[in-house]
């Protein structure tokens, strides 16, 4: 198969994109997939650049109905292939199977199963070695990671930090649909996350209280405002956690999230990490002493 790599060659046929994945798999060359829906913005470019950092990888961007301006952006980044897909091409008989997380009752996002099924279909069709996905959709990113592990897909799902605009608003195609008069409320989402994260040392309840106060002052009623563990389970007393928010502003449903060192606080991270490393070194030393004692017994 002859392809002009680096020129964002558009491929629409399912069988041909399968052949692309199979051909590069046989050569041992990595294939990095950046799965998108519609449109290309700076956040998507960050995903592409992360994919380009994978040594020797062929970059494939999956994009519905790509426009010429989007293709120009992708060519400028040296993207190799643009997979022009649609739900109809993926499921010519309609979507008959849905993948749902085992703990669906605790999920935050109402369309998680639909989105998860879509992205798994893209992965299974192309069979990439790596998938680059934005942390803005943190719950979906985590679900993809779990699915790749549980279904033994042999693909690395890598999260890429969200790109934010100067006012802190996360880069998203949805944000462009918010009326100009509601822009301050959109900025309040990221402001609430920032304020909540800086209260991390005081624990989960304080984080949520501070973030909720910022939203209240901006007149934003959240659909949810949750502090969860890094795995989206119960937040730890001390350790990595996630503060997540969703709200409808100007008729547009928006989501955002931020990581935070719960029970530690940003000012104490270095001290906490140094203490943790000392404890790990002590454990390693104890293990070495036990191994030496066992070796001595074996020789005797």
TASUL-V656964 format. One line per field, one symbol per residue. ss: DSSP state (H for helix, E for strand, L for the rest). psi: psi as a letter, one per 30 degrees, with the letter a starting at -180 (. if undefined). burial: b if it has 16 or more other C-alpha atoms within 10 Angstrom, else e. A space follows every 50 residues. Layout:
ss->???
psi->???
burial->???
//
This chain:
ss->LLLLLLLLEEELLHHHHHHHHHHHHHHLLLEEEEELLLLLLHHHHHHHHH HHLLLLLEEEEEELLLLHHHHHHHHHLLLLEEEELLHHHHLLLLLLLLLL LLLHHHLLLLLHHHHHHHHHHHHHHHLLLEEEEEHHHHHHHHHHHHHHHH LLLLLEEEEELLLELLLLLELLLHHHHLLHHHHHHHHHHHHHHHHHHLLH HHLHHHHHHHHHHHHHHLLLLLLEEEEEELLLLLLLLLEEEEEEEEEEEL LEEEEEEEEEEELLLHHHHHHHHHHHHHHHHHHHHHHHHHHHHHHHHHHL
psi->kkkjkgghkkkfkeeeeeeeeeefeefgkkjjkjkldklkaeeeeeeeee effjkgkkkkjkkkikleeeeeeeefggkekjjjlleeeeifgljfkkkk kehffglekfgeeeeeeeeeeeefeehlfkkkkkfeieeeeeeeeeeeef ghfgkkjkkkkkkklfgfkkkkeefffkkefgeeeeffeeeeeeeeefge ffleeeeeeeeeeeeeffgkjkeljkkllfggakklekaklkkkkkkkkh gkkklllklkikgelefgeeeeeeeeeeeeeeeeeeeeeeeeeeeeeee.
burial->eeeeebbbbbbbebeebebbbbebbeeebbbbbbbbbebbeebbbbbbeb bbeeeebbbbbbbbebeeebbebbbebbbbbbbbbbeeebeeeeeeeeeb eeeeeebbeeebbebbbbbbebbebbbbbbbbbbbbbbbbbbbbbebbee eeeebbbbbbebbeeeeebbbbeebeebeeeebebbbbbbbbbbbbbbbb bebbeebbebbbebbeebebebeebbbbbbebeebbbbbbbbbbbbbbbb eeebbbbbbbbbbbbbeeeeebeeeeeeeeeeeeeeeeeeeeeeeeeeee
//
